[in-house]
Every structure is written in structure tokens, then in C-alpha cells.
């Protein structure tokens, strides 16, 4: 990655910066992500925890995901915007939500996961791999 990327919540109270290439990028169509975003999916990418600098007060909501492991969703307690998540299955990375980037056009999901839960009216990119659950 050449440039530092930054982003944050709707009200600007929580912010982040990083300068690392994403290890993984995806759109997740599980029911928890649908409910948490109020949309068809959550599009995110993984970056090493050591590369992400967080500022502001984040509140976390923890829940067991479809695979039976804890997902900790970080959001702004002021405006409620989801910004980052942590996965028990991958303790060394943060998931950063693509739409929270200051320049969201930079982000591109590389796959669709948990498509077994995808809504029938969801328009997924046909060129991207699809996994009924998580990637194998």
C-alpha cells in the first residue's frame, strides 16, 4: 500500500488510520451482518491489529456468530455507526467496514461469504466467488 487510509463514523467522534494492505476483503451476507447493518450485507476487509490506529471511544457488542465463535462489533456510542469488528477466529486482525473509509471507492470486496443467507433481491457481483458459509 502506498498511502495511509483513514475513516470513521457518521458523526466523526471515532476515527482510524492504517497503512497496510488488506489480508482479506469480502461482503458477508449472514443474518447477523444483515441485522447489524440494516442492509443486505456487511462489506469489510481485514488489516493487522498492529497497523490500525483507533481514536475516540468505541463501544463493542459481542455475539456468537454462525460458526459458533465470538464476533465483537465496534461502533460509535454517539451515532451508532459500525466501524470495526474483531473475530475470535482471527485475533490478530481488525475488520474494517468499507463504507466507513473516507474514500470508500478504494475498497473492493474479493468474495461473498455466507451467501446461503443472502436475500433474494441482493445483487451480488457475478464475477466474485461465492461461499455458502465462510471461505474454505
C-alpha positions as CSV (number, residue, x, y, z in Angstrom):
1,X,0.0,0.0,0.0
2,X,1.3,3.4,-0.9
3,X,-0.8,5.8,1.1
4,X,-2.3,5.8,4.5
5,X,-6.1,5.2,4.6
6,X,-8.5,6.7,7.1
7,X,-12.1,6.6,8.1
8,X,-14.6,6.8,10.9
9,X,-18.1,7.1,12.0
10,X,-21.0,9.3,10.8
11,X,-20.6,12.0,13.5
12,X,-16.7,11.9,13.4
13,X,-16.2,11.1,17.0
14,X,-14.4,7.8,16.3
15,X,-11.6,7.6,13.7
16,X,-9.0,5.2,12.5
17,X,-6.0,5.2,10.2
18,X,-3.9,2.4,8.8
19,X,-1.1,1.8,6.3
20,X,-1.3,-1.9,5.5
21,X,-2.6,-4.0,2.6
22,X,-5.8,-5.8,3.5
23,X,-5.3,-9.5,4.2
24,X,-8.8,-10.3,3.1
25,X,-11.8,-8.5,1.7
26,X,-15.4,-9.7,1.4
27,X,-19.1,-9.0,1.7
28,X,-20.8,-11.0,4.4
29,X,-24.5,-12.0,3.9
30,X,-25.1,-13.7,7.2
31,X,-28.3,-12.7,9.1
32,X,-26.3,-11.1,11.9
33,X,-24.5,-8.8,9.5
34,X,-27.8,-8.0,7.8
35,X,-29.4,-7.1,11.1
36,X,-26.3,-5.2,12.3
37,X,-26.2,-3.0,9.2
38,X,-29.9,-2.9,8.3
39,X,-28.8,-3.8,4.8
40,X,-28.1,-6.8,2.6
41,X,-24.6,-7.4,3.8
42,X,-21.6,-6.0,5.6
43,X,-18.6,-5.3,3.3
44,X,-15.3,-5.3,5.2
45,X,-11.6,-6.0,4.9
46,X,-9.1,-7.4,7.4
47,X,-5.9,-5.5,8.5
48,X,-3.4,-6.4,11.2
49,X,-4.3,-5.0,14.6
50,X,-0.8,-3.6,14.8
51,X,-1.4,-1.4,11.7
52,X,-4.7,0.2,12.8
53,X,-4.6,3.3,15.0
54,X,-8.0,3.9,16.6
55,X,-9.1,7.2,18.2
56,X,-12.2,8.1,20.0
57,X,-14.4,6.0,22.2
58,X,-15.6,2.7,20.7
59,X,-18.3,0.6,22.2
60,X,-18.4,-3.1,21.4
61,X,-21.3,-5.5,21.1
62,X,-20.3,-9.2,21.4
63,X,-22.3,-12.1,20.0
64,X,-21.6,-15.6,18.8
65,X,-21.5,-15.8,15.0
66,X,-22.8,-18.5,12.7
67,X,-19.6,-20.5,13.1
68,X,-20.0,-20.5,17.0
69,X,-17.2,-18.1,17.6
70,X,-17.5,-14.6,19.2
71,X,-17.8,-11.6,16.9
72,X,-17.2,-8.2,18.6
73,X,-18.7,-5.4,16.6
74,X,-17.2,-1.9,17.3
75,X,-19.4,1.2,16.9
76,X,-19.6,4.8,17.9
77,X,-21.7,5.2,21.1
78,X,-22.7,8.7,19.9
79,X,-24.1,8.0,16.4
80,X,-24.2,4.2,16.4
81,X,-22.1,3.7,13.2
82,X,-20.3,0.4,12.9
83,X,-16.7,1.0,12.2
84,X,-14.6,-2.1,13.1
85,X,-15.1,-5.7,14.3
86,X,-12.9,-8.3,16.0
87,X,-13.3,-12.0,15.4
88,X,-12.3,-14.7,17.9
89,X,-11.3,-16.9,15.0
90,X,-8.7,-14.3,13.8
91,X,-7.4,-12.5,16.9
92,X,-4.6,-10.6,15.2
93,X,-6.8,-8.6,12.8
94,X,-9.5,-5.9,12.8
95,X,-12.3,-6.0,10.3
96,X,-12.8,-2.5,8.9
97,X,-16.1,-1.7,7.2
98,X,-15.5,-0.4,3.7
99,X,-18.2,2.2,3.8
100,X,-16.6,3.8,6.8
101,X,-13.5,4.8,4.8
102,X,-13.0,8.5,4.0
103,X,-12.6,7.3,0.4
104,X,-14.8,4.2,0.1
105,X,-14.0,3.9,-3.6
106,X,-10.6,2.5,-2.6
107,X,-12.3,-0.7,-1.1
108,X,-13.2,-3.7,-3.3
109,X,-14.6,-6.9,-1.9
110,X,-12.9,-10.0,-3.3
111,X,-15.6,-12.5,-2.4
112,X,-19.1,-13.0,-1.0
113,X,-19.5,-15.2,2.2
114,X,-22.5,-16.7,3.9
115,X,-24.5,-16.5,0.7
116,X,-26.8,-19.2,2.0
117,X,-28.4,-16.3,4.0
118,X,-28.4,-13.8,1.1
119,X,-31.6,-12.1,0.5
120,X,-33.3,-13.0,-2.8
121,X,-33.2,-9.4,-4.1
122,X,-29.5,-8.9,-3.3
123,X,-27.5,-8.1,-6.4
124,X,-24.1,-9.7,-5.9
125,X,-21.2,-9.2,-8.4
126,X,-21.3,-12.4,-10.6
127,X,-17.6,-12.1,-11.1
128,X,-16.8,-12.7,-7.4
129,X,-16.5,-16.1,-5.8
130,X,-19.4,-17.1,-3.5
131,X,-19.3,-19.2,-0.4
132,X,-22.4,-20.5,1.3
133,X,-20.6,-20.2,4.6
134,X,-17.1,-18.8,5.3
135,X,-14.3,-19.3,2.7
136,X,-12.7,-22.8,2.8
